[in-house]
């Protein structure tokens, strides 16, 4: 039986959870609710849902809810930032 020596014991759930450190444990990732993301970004919850469904913002489905890695929100905002003027 082949075994993986990668040291990664996490299962592939189909959702990629971006972190600032590639070696970060999943237990170190802080997940936010859609409402928390909306508050942080100062947009509506519907906007967050649209971003998740359009794959602009990665998320994990937990039952009927979504959870978004906090670092993914910060990465999105950093990458979307433009210099005006």
C-alpha angles and dihedrals in degrees: 000000000000118000132197118237093192092105091228109130096173118113121239102249093175092253121101113216109204117211134177089241118050090211095051114130117239088239088062093058115100112215123206130204120239089254091053091049091049091051093047092049094037093233133115123275088244089059090054091048090051091050091050094048091046089052091239089122120034117230142171120229114229109184104306094337134081128226121198122204108244091226090056090059092050091047092050093050092046092050093044094050114114130186109241121211 
